[in-house]
Amino acid sequence: MIGAGHEAGRRSDAAALGAAGWLGLAAAPTFAVMALLTCVSGGDADMMCSAAHAASPLSGMVPMYVLMSAFHSAPWLKLISRRRSVARLS
């Protein structure tokens, strides 16, 4: 009985880790699309958020979304690295 409960716990942990992995993969493309949509729409929304307009080229929503996409690209890089190493072993 105890072993069955422990096994079910491991399965739920694995499912949670799987969901977290998919969520991690979703972050970078989501931020990239948000940057693209903000850029295409004109990016006027960042004028409301900024006290000093055009103070820095890194100020605004588009650069923020691009940086967020870059910072969240680690799961994609790991996935690509794993697939390349599997392909080399085959």
FIFIBA-201953 format. One record per atom (N, C-alpha, C, O, CB): atom name; x negated, y, z negated; residue in three letters. Coordinates in Angstrom, 1 decimal, always signed. Each point is the difference from the previous one (the first is absolute). Last residue first. Glycine has a CB too. Layout:
! FIFIBA-201953
 at      x      y      z  aa
 CA      X      Y      Z ALA
...
This chain:
! FIFIBA-201953
 at      x      y      z  aa
  N  -23.3   +8.8  +32.5 SER
 CA   +0.7   -0.9   +0.9 SER
  C   -0.9   -0.4   +1.3 SER
  O   +0.5   -0.7   +0.8 SER
 CB   +1.7   +1.7   -1.6 SER
  N   -3.5   +2.3   -2.6 LEU
 CA   -0.1   -1.4   -0.5 LEU
  C   +0.6   -1.0   +0.9 LEU
  O   -0.4   -1.2   +0.0 LEU
 CB   +0.4   +2.1   -2.3 LEU
  N   +0.4   +3.8   +3.2 ARG
 CA   -1.4   -0.4   +0.2 ARG
  C   -0.2   -1.5   -0.5 ARG
  O   -0.8   -0.7   +0.6 ARG
 CB   +0.1   +3.1   -0.9 ARG
  N   +5.0   -0.4   -0.3 ALA
 CA   -0.3   -0.2   +1.4 ALA
  C   -1.4   -0.5   +0.3 ALA
  O   -0.3   -0.8   +0.9 ALA
 CB   +2.0   +2.6   -0.4 ALA
  N   -0.5   -0.5   -4.9 VAL
 CA   +0.7   -1.3   +0.4 VAL
  C   -0.3   -0.3   +1.4 VAL
  O   -0.2   -1.1   +0.4 VAL
 CB   +2.0   +1.5   -2.1 VAL
  N   -3.3   +3.8   +0.2 SER
 CA   -0.8   -1.1   -0.6 SER
  C   +0.6   -1.4   +0.3 SER
  O   -0.8   -0.9   +0.2 SER
 CB   +0.0   +2.5   -2.0 SER
  N   +3.2   +2.2   +3.2 ARG
 CA   -1.3   -0.1   +0.8 ARG
  C   -0.8   -1.1   -0.6 ARG
  O   -0.6   -0.8   +0.8 ARG
 CB   +0.7   +3.2   -0.3 ARG
  N   +3.8   -1.3   -2.8 ARG
 CA   +0.3   -0.7   +1.3 ARG
  C   -1.2   -0.1   +0.8 ARG
  O   -0.1   -1.0   +0.8 ARG
 CB   +2.4   +2.0   -0.8 ARG
  N   -2.7   +1.3   -4.1 ARG
 CA   +0.3   -1.5   -0.2 ARG
  C   +0.3   -0.7   +1.3 ARG
  O   -0.5   -1.1   +0.2 ARG
 CB   +1.4   +1.7   -2.4 ARG
  N   -1.6   +4.1   +2.3 SER
 CA   -1.2   -0.7   -0.3 SER
  C   +0.2   -1.5   -0.2 SER
  O   -0.8   -0.8   +0.5 SER
 CB   +0.0   +2.9   -1.6 SER
  N   +4.5   +0.7   +1.8 ILE
 CA   -0.8   -0.1   +1.2 ILE
  C   -1.2   -0.8   -0.2 ILE
  O   -0.4   -0.8   +0.8 ILE
 CB   +1.3   +3.0   +0.0 ILE
  N   +1.7   -1.2   -4.6 LEU
 CA   +0.7   -1.0   +0.9 LEU
  C   -0.8   -0.2   +1.3 LEU
  O   -0.1   -1.1   +0.4 LEU
 CB   +2.3   +1.8   -1.4 LEU
  N   -3.7   +2.6   -2.0 LYS
 CA   -0.2   -1.3   -0.6 LYS
  C   +0.6   -1.1   +0.9 LYS
  O   -0.6   -1.0   +0.3 LYS
 CB   +0.6   +2.0   -2.6 LYS
  N   +0.8   +3.5   +3.4 LEU
 CA   -1.4   -0.3   +0.3 LEU
  C   -0.4   -1.4   -0.5 LEU
  O   -0.7   -0.8   +0.6 LEU
 CB   +0.1   +3.2   -0.8 LEU
  N   +4.9   -0.7   -0.7 TRP
 CA   -0.1   -0.3   +1.4 TRP
  C   -1.5   -0.4   +0.3 TRP
  O   -0.2   -0.9   +0.8 TRP
 CB   +2.1   +2.5   -0.3 TRP
  N   -0.9   -0.1   -4.9 PRO
 CA   +0.6   -1.3   +0.3 PRO
  C   -0.1   -0.4   +1.5 PRO
  O   -0.2   -1.2   +0.3 PRO
 CB   +1.7   +1.6   -2.2 PRO
  N   -3.2   +3.9   +0.6 ALA
 CA   -0.8   -1.1   -0.5 ALA
  C   +0.7   -1.4   +0.3 ALA
  O   -0.7   -0.9   +0.4 ALA
 CB   -0.2   +2.5   -2.1 ALA
  N   +2.5   +3.1   +2.5 SER
 CA   -0.3   -0.9   +1.1 SER
  C   -0.8   -1.2   -0.4 SER
  O   -0.3   -0.9   +0.8 SER
 CB   +0.3   +2.9   +0.7 SER
  N   +1.7   +2.2   -3.8 HIS
 CA   +0.8   -1.2   -0.2 HIS
  C   -0.3   -1.0   +1.1 HIS
  O   +0.8   -1.0   +0.2 HIS
 CB   +1.0   +2.3   -1.3 HIS
  N   -3.9   +3.0   +1.0 PHE
 CA   -0.2   -0.6   -1.3 PHE
  C   +0.7   -1.3   -0.2 PHE
  O   -0.4   -0.8   -0.8 PHE
 CB   +0.1   +3.1   -0.1 PHE
  N   +1.0   +0.2   +4.9 ALA
 CA   -1.3   -0.5   -0.1 ALA
  C   -0.3   -0.7   -1.3 ALA
  O   -0.7   -1.1   -0.1 ALA
 CB   +0.0   +2.9   +1.6 ALA
  N   +4.8   +0.3   -1.0 SER
 CA   +0.0   -1.1   +0.9 SER
  C   -1.4   -0.7   -0.1 SER
  O   -0.2   -1.2   +0.0 SER
 CB   +2.0   +2.3   +1.5 SER
  N   -1.2   +2.9   -3.8 MET
 CA   +0.7   -1.0   -0.7 MET
  C   +0.0   -1.3   +0.9 MET
  O   -0.2   -1.1   -0.6 MET
 CB   +1.6   +2.8   -0.6 MET
  N   -3.1   +2.2   +3.2 LEU
 CA   -0.9   -0.5   -1.1 LEU
  C   +0.6   -1.1   -0.8 LEU
  O   -0.7   -1.0   -0.3 LEU
 CB   -0.3   +3.2   +0.1 LEU
  N   +3.7   -0.2   +3.5 VAL
 CA   -1.2   -0.6   +0.6 VAL
  C   -0.9   -0.6   -1.0 VAL
  O   -0.5   -1.1   +0.1 VAL
 CB   +0.7   +2.6   +1.9 VAL
  N   +3.4   +1.1   -3.5 TYR
 CA   +0.4   -1.3   +0.4 TYR
  C   -1.1   -0.7   +0.7 TYR
  O   -0.1   -1.3   -0.2 TYR
 CB   +2.4   +2.2   +0.5 TYR
  N   -3.3   +3.5   -1.7 MET
 CA   +0.3   -0.9   -1.1 MET
  C   +0.4   -1.4   +0.4 MET
  O   -0.5   -1.0   -0.5 MET
 CB   +1.1   +3.1   -0.8 MET
  N   -1.1   +1.2   +4.6 PRO
 CA   -1.3   -0.5   -0.5 PRO
  C   +0.2   -0.9   -1.2 PRO
  O   -0.7   -1.0   -0.2 PRO
 CB   -0.5   +3.0   +1.1 PRO
  N   +5.1   +0.0   +0.7 VAL
 CA   -0.6   -0.9   +1.0 VAL
  C   -1.3   -0.5   -0.4 VAL
  O   -0.2   -1.2   +0.0 VAL
 CB   +1.4   +2.4   +1.8 VAL
  N   +1.2   +2.1   -4.4 MET
 CA   +0.5   -1.3   -0.1 MET
  C   -0.7   -1.0   +0.9 MET
  O   -0.2   -1.2   -0.3 MET
 CB   +2.4   +2.2   -0.4 MET
  N   -4.7   +3.4   -1.4 GLY
 CA   +1.2   -0.3   +0.8 GLY
  C   +0.3   -1.5   -0.1 GLY
  O   -0.7   -0.8   -0.5 GLY
 CB   +0.1   +2.7   +2.0 GLY
  N   -4.4   +0.4   -1.9 SER
 CA   +1.3   +0.3   -0.7 SER
  C   +1.1   -0.4   +1.0 SER
  O   -0.1   +0.2   +1.2 SER
 CB   -1.0   +1.6   -2.7 SER
  N   -3.6   -2.0   +2.6 LEU
 CA   +0.5   -1.2   -0.6 LEU
  C   +1.3   +0.3   -0.8 LEU
  O   +0.5   -0.9   -0.6 LEU
 CB   -2.8   +0.0   +0.5 LEU
  N   -0.2   +4.4   +2.3 PRO
 CA   +0.5   -0.9   +1.1 PRO
  C   +0.6   -1.3   -0.6 PRO
  O   +0.7   -0.8   +0.7 PRO
 CB   -2.4   +1.7   +0.8 PRO
  N   +1.9   +3.7   -4.3 SER
 CA   -0.9   -1.1   +0.4 SER
  C   +0.5   -0.8   +1.1 SER
  O   +1.2   -0.2   +0.1 SER
 CB   -2.1   +0.2   -2.5 SER
  N   +3.3   +3.8   +1.0 ALA
 CA   -1.2   +0.3   -0.8 ALA
  C   -1.1   -1.0   +0.3 ALA
  O   -1.2   +0.3   -0.1 ALA
 CB   +2.6   +0.5   -1.7 ALA
  N   +3.4   +0.2   +3.5 ALA
 CA   -1.2   -0.2   +0.8 ALA
  C   -1.3   +0.3   -0.7 ALA
  O   -1.0   +0.5   +0.5 ALA
 CB   +2.3   +0.1   +1.5 ALA
  N   +2.6   +1.1   -4.7 HIS
 CA   +0.2   -0.5   +1.3 HIS
  C   -1.3   -0.1   +0.7 HIS
  O   -0.8   +1.0   +0.1 HIS
 CB   +3.1   -0.1   +0.0 HIS
  N   -1.1   -1.0   -5.3 ALA
 CA   -0.9   +0.7   +0.9 ALA
  C   +0.1   -0.6   +1.3 ALA
  O   -0.6   -1.1   +0.3 ALA
 CB   -1.0   +1.7   -2.2 ALA
  N   +4.5   -2.4   -1.2 ALA
 CA   +0.0   +1.4   -0.4 ALA
  C   -0.9   +0.9   +0.9 ALA
  O   +0.3   +1.1   +0.3 ALA
 CB   +0.1   -1.9   -2.7 ALA
  N   +2.4   -3.9   +3.6 SER
 CA   -1.3   +0.6   -0.2 SER
  C   +0.1   +1.5   -0.4 SER
  O   +0.7   +0.8   +0.6 SER
 CB   -1.6   -2.4   +1.1 SER
  N   +4.6   -1.4   -0.6 CYS
 CA   -0.7   -0.6   -1.1 CYS
  C   -1.3   +0.7   -0.4 CYS
  O   -0.5   -0.1   -1.1 CYS
 CB   +1.5   -2.0   +1.8 CYS
  N   +1.9   +3.3   +3.0 MET
 CA   +0.8   +0.2   -1.2 MET
  C   -0.8   -0.5   -1.2 MET
  O   +0.1   +0.5   -1.1 MET
 CB   +2.0   -0.7   +2.3 MET
  N   -3.8   -0.5   +3.1 MET
 CA   -0.1   +1.4   -0.3 MET
  C   +0.7   +0.3   -1.3 MET
  O   -0.3   +0.9   -0.7 MET
 CB   +0.2   -0.4   +3.2 MET
  N   +0.2   -4.8   -0.5 ASP
 CA   -1.2   +0.2   -0.9 ASP
  C   -0.1   +1.5   -0.3 ASP
  O   -0.8   +0.3   -0.9 ASP
 CB   -0.3   -2.4   +1.8 ASP
  N   +4.5   +0.5   +2.1 ALA
 CA   +0.3   -0.3   -1.4 ALA
  C   -1.2   +0.3   -0.9 ALA
  O   +0.2   +0.3   -1.2 ALA
 CB   +1.4   -2.1   +2.0 ALA
  N   -1.6   +2.1   +4.1 ASP
 CA   +0.4   +1.2   -0.7 ASP
  C   +0.3   -0.3   -1.5 ASP
  O   -0.1   +1.0   -0.8 ASP
 CB   +1.0   -0.1   +2.9 ASP
  N   -2.5   -3.8   +1.9 GLY
 CA   -0.6   +0.2   -1.3 GLY
  C   +0.3   +1.2   -0.7 GLY
  O   -0.8   +0.5   -0.9 GLY
 CB   -1.0   -1.8   +1.8 GLY
  N   +3.0   -0.8   +3.6 GLY
 CA   -0.5   +1.4   -0.2 GLY
  C   -0.6   +0.2   -1.3 GLY
  O   -0.8   +0.9   -0.2 GLY
 CB   +2.5   -0.2   +1.7 GLY
  N   +0.0   -4.9   +0.6 SER
 CA   +1.1   +0.9   -0.4 SER
  C   -0.4   +1.4   -0.2 SER
  O   +0.8   +0.9   -0.3 SER
 CB   +0.4   -2.8   -0.7 SER
  N   -4.4   -1.5   +2.0 VAL
 CA   +0.9   +0.2   +1.2 VAL
  C   +1.1   +1.0   -0.3 VAL
  O   +0.4   +0.8   +0.8 VAL
 CB   -0.9   -3.1   -0.1 VAL
  N   -2.4   +1.0   -4.2 CYS
 CA   -0.7   +0.7   +1.0 CYS
  C   +0.9   +0.4   +1.2 CYS
  O   +0.0   +1.1   +0.4 CYS
 CB   -2.2   -2.2   -1.2 CYS
  N   +3.9   -1.7   -2.6 THR
 CA   -0.2   +1.3   -0.5 THR
  C   -0.7   +0.9   +1.0 THR
  O   +0.4   +1.2   +0.1 THR
 CB   -0.5   -2.1   -2.4 THR
  N   +0.6   -3.6   +3.3 LEU
 CA   +1.3   +0.6   +0.1 LEU
  C   -0.1   +1.5   -0.6 LEU
  O   +0.6   +0.9   +0.6 LEU
 CB   +0.5   -3.2   -0.9 LEU
  N   -5.0   -0.4   +0.1 LEU
 CA   +0.3   +0.2   +1.4 LEU
  C   +1.4   +0.8   +0.1 LEU
  O   +0.1   +1.0   +0.7 LEU
 CB   -1.3   -3.1   +0.0 LEU
  N   -0.3   +0.7   -4.9 ALA
 CA   -0.9   +1.0   +0.5 ALA
  C   +0.4   +0.4   +1.4 ALA
  O   +0.1   +1.2   +0.3 ALA
 CB   -1.9   -2.0   -1.8 ALA
  N   +4.1   -2.8   -0.5 MET
 CA   +0.4   +1.2   -0.6 MET
  C   -0.9   +1.2   +0.5 MET
  O   +0.5   +1.1   +0.2 MET
 CB   +0.3   -2.4   -2.2 MET
  N   -2.0   -3.0   +3.4 VAL
 CA   +1.2   +0.4   +0.7 VAL
  C   +0.5   +1.3   -0.6 VAL
  O   +0.5   +0.9   +0.7 VAL
 CB   +0.1   -3.3   -0.2 VAL
  N   -4.2   +0.5   -2.7 ALA
 CA   -0.4   +0.4   +1.4 ALA
  C   +1.2   +0.5   +0.8 ALA
  O   -0.1   +1.0   +0.7 ALA
 CB   -1.8   -2.7   -0.8 ALA
  N   +2.6   -0.2   -4.2 PHE
 CA   -0.6   +1.3   -0.1 PHE
  C   -0.4   +0.5   +1.4 PHE
  O   +0.1   +1.2   +0.2 PHE
 CB   -0.9   -1.7   -2.6 PHE
  N   +2.4   -3.8   +2.2 THR
 CA   +1.1   +0.9   -0.4 THR
  C   -0.6   +1.4   +0.0 THR
  O   +0.7   +0.9   +0.5 THR
 CB   +0.5   -2.7   -1.8 THR
  N   -4.2   -1.8   +2.1 PRO
 CA   +0.8   +0.4   +1.2 PRO
  C   +1.1   +1.0   -0.4 PRO
  O   +0.4   +0.8   +0.8 PRO
 CB   -0.9   -3.0   +0.3 PRO
  N   -2.1   +0.6   -4.8 ALA
 CA   -0.8   +0.8   +1.0 ALA
  C   +0.8   +0.4   +1.3 ALA
  O   +0.0   +1.1   +0.4 ALA
 CB   -2.0   -2.3   -1.3 ALA
  N   +4.1   -1.6   -2.6 ALA
 CA   -0.3   +1.4   -0.4 ALA
  C   -0.7   +0.8   +1.1 ALA
  O   +0.4   +1.1   +0.3 ALA
 CB   -0.6   -1.9   -2.7 ALA
  N   +1.5   -4.1   +2.4 ALA
 CA   +1.0   +1.0   +0.5 ALA
  C   -0.5   +1.4   -0.2 ALA
  O   +0.5   +0.9   +0.7 ALA
 CB   +1.3   -2.6   -1.1 ALA
  N   -4.2   -2.1   -1.3 LEU
 CA   -0.2   +0.2   +1.5 LEU
  C   +1.0   +1.0   +0.6 LEU
  O   -0.3   +0.6   +1.0 LEU
 CB   -0.4   -3.0   -0.9 LEU
  N   +1.0   +1.3   -4.7 GLY
 CA   -1.3   +0.7   +0.2 GLY
  C   -0.2   +0.2   +1.5 GLY
  O   -0.6   +1.0   +0.4 GLY
 CB   -0.3   -2.0   -2.5 GLY
  N   +4.6   -1.5   +0.8 LEU
 CA   +0.2   +1.5   -0.3 LEU
  C   -1.3   +0.7   +0.2 LEU
  O   +0.1   +1.2   +0.5 LEU
 CB   +1.7   -1.8   -2.2 LEU
  N   -1.9   -4.0   +2.2 TRP
 CA   +0.7   +0.6   +1.1 TRP
  C   +0.3   +1.5   -0.3 TRP
  O   -0.1   +0.8   +1.0 TRP
 CB   +1.2   -3.0   -0.5 TRP
  N   -3.2   -0.2   -3.9 GLY
 CA   -0.9   +0.0   +1.2 GLY
  C   +0.7   +0.7   +1.2 GLY
  O   -0.6   +0.8   +0.7 GLY
 CB   -0.5   -2.9   -1.6 GLY
  N   +3.5   +1.3   -3.1 ALA
 CA   -0.9   +1.1   -0.2 ALA
  C   -0.9   +0.1   +1.2 ALA
  O   -0.4   +1.1   +0.4 ALA
 CB   +0.5   -1.4   -2.9 ALA
  N   +2.7   -3.4   +2.4 ALA
 CA   +0.8   +1.3   +0.2 ALA
  C   -0.9   +1.2   -0.1 ALA
  O   +0.1   +0.9   +0.8 ALA
 CB   +2.0   -2.0   -1.6 ALA
  N   -4.0   -3.0   -0.2 GLY
 CA   +0.3   +0.0   +1.4 GLY
  C   +0.8   +1.3   +0.4 GLY
  O   -0.3   +0.7   +1.0 GLY
 CB   +0.3   -3.2   -0.9 GLY
  N   -0.9   +1.5   -4.7 LEU
 CA   -1.2   +0.4   +0.7 LEU
  C   +0.2   +0.1   +1.5 LEU
  O   -0.6   +0.9   +0.6 LEU
 CB   -0.7   -1.9   -2.4 LEU
  N   +4.9   -0.6   -0.7 ALA
 CA   -0.2   +1.4   -0.3 ALA
  C   -1.3   +0.5   +0.7 ALA
  O   +0.0   +1.1   +0.5 ALA
 CB   +1.2   -1.4   -2.7 ALA
  N   -0.3   -4.2   +2.6 ALA
 CA   +1.0   +0.7   +0.7 ALA
  C   -0.2   +1.5   -0.2 ALA
  O   +0.1   +0.8   +0.9 ALA
 CB   +1.6   -2.7   -1.0 ALA
  N   -4.2   -1.0   -2.5 ALA
 CA   -0.5   +0.0   +1.4 ALA
  C   +0.9   +0.8   +0.9 ALA
  O   -0.4   +0.7   +0.9 ALA
 CB   -0.6   -3.0   -1.3 ALA
  N   +2.3   +1.6   -4.1 ASP
 CA   -1.2   +0.9   +0.1 ASP
  C   -0.5   +0.1   +1.4 ASP
  O   -0.4   +1.1   +0.5 ASP
 CB   -0.2   -1.7   -2.8 ASP
  N   +4.0   -2.4   +1.5 SER
 CA   +0.6   +1.4   +0.0 SER
  C   -1.2   +1.0   +0.0 SER
  O   +0.2   +1.1   +0.6 SER
 CB   +1.8   -1.9   -1.9 SER
  N   -3.1   -3.8   +1.1 ARG
 CA   +0.6   +0.3   +1.3 ARG
  C   +0.5   +1.5   +0.0 ARG
  O   -0.1   +0.7   +1.0 ARG
 CB   +0.8   -3.1   -0.7 ARG
  N   -2.5   +0.7   -4.3 ARG
 CA   -1.0   +0.2   +1.0 ARG
  C   +0.6   +0.4   +1.4 ARG
  O   -0.6   +0.8   +0.7 ARG
 CB   -0.9   -2.4   -1.9 ARG
  N   +4.4   +0.4   -2.2 GLY
 CA   -0.6   +1.3   -0.3 GLY
  C   -1.1   +0.3   +1.0 GLY
  O   -0.1   +1.2   +0.4 GLY
 CB   +0.6   -1.5   -2.8 GLY
  N   +1.5   -3.9   +2.5 ALA
 CA   +1.0   +1.0   +0.5 ALA
  C   -0.6   +1.4   -0.2 ALA
  O   +0.2   +0.9   +0.8 ALA
 CB   +1.7   -2.5   -1.3 ALA
  N   -4.3   -2.0   -1.3 GLU
 CA   -0.1   +0.0   +1.5 GLU
  C   +0.9   +1.1   +0.6 GLU
  O   -0.4   +0.6   +0.9 GLU
 CB   -0.2   -3.1   -1.0 GLU
  N   +0.8   +1.8   -4.6 HIS
 CA   -1.3   +0.6   +0.4 HIS
  C   -0.1   +0.1   +1.5 HIS
  O   -0.5   +1.0   +0.5 HIS
 CB   -0.5   -1.9   -2.6 HIS
  N   +4.6   -1.5   +0.4 GLY
 CA   +0.2   +1.5   -0.2 GLY
  C   -1.2   +0.7   +0.4 GLY
  O   +0.0   +1.1   +0.5 GLY
 CB   +1.6   -1.5   -2.4 GLY
  N   -1.8   -4.2   +2.0 ALA
 CA   +0.9   +0.5   +1.0 ALA
  C   +0.2   +1.5   -0.1 ALA
  O   +0.0   +0.7   +1.0 ALA
 CB   +1.1   -3.0   -0.9 ALA
  N   -3.6   +0.0   -3.4 GLY
 CA   -0.8   +0.1   +1.3 GLY
  C   +0.9   +0.6   +1.1 GLY
  O   -0.5   +0.7   +0.8 GLY
 CB   -0.9   -2.7   -1.5 GLY
  N   +3.3   +1.0   -3.5 ILE
 CA   -0.8   +1.2   -0.1 ILE
  C   -0.8   +0.2   +1.3 ILE
  O   -0.1   +1.1   +0.5 ILE
 CB   -0.1   -1.4   -3.0 ILE
  N   +2.9   -3.6   +2.1 MET
 CA   +0.8   +1.2   +0.0 MET
  C   -0.9   +1.3   +0.0 MET
  O   +0.3   +0.9   +0.8 MET
 CB   +1.5   -2.2   -2.0 MET
